[in-house]
């Protein structure tokens, strides 16, 4: 159903974000990211005790594409 939209301000839009005003059937944003983190990096909670004596994060990746998104345009 059509709507009348007043003035709005967009401060910033990320690289995989969507700004939509009006009618639409499908919105399909896509993005790809690779995250490297060492031991204990994503722990959350209250009162955590984490002991990492020796932590090494291997960031070597010999392939060029991990998960292609070319067909998702």
KAURPE-V788243 format. One record per run of one state. SS is the DSSP state (H for helix, E for strand, L for the rest). FROM is the first residue (numbers start at 1). TO is the last residue. If there is no record, write none. Layout:
ss=SS from=FROM to=TO
ss=SS from=FROM to=TO
This chain:
ss=L from=1 to=69
ss=H from=70 to=72
ss=L from=73 to=73
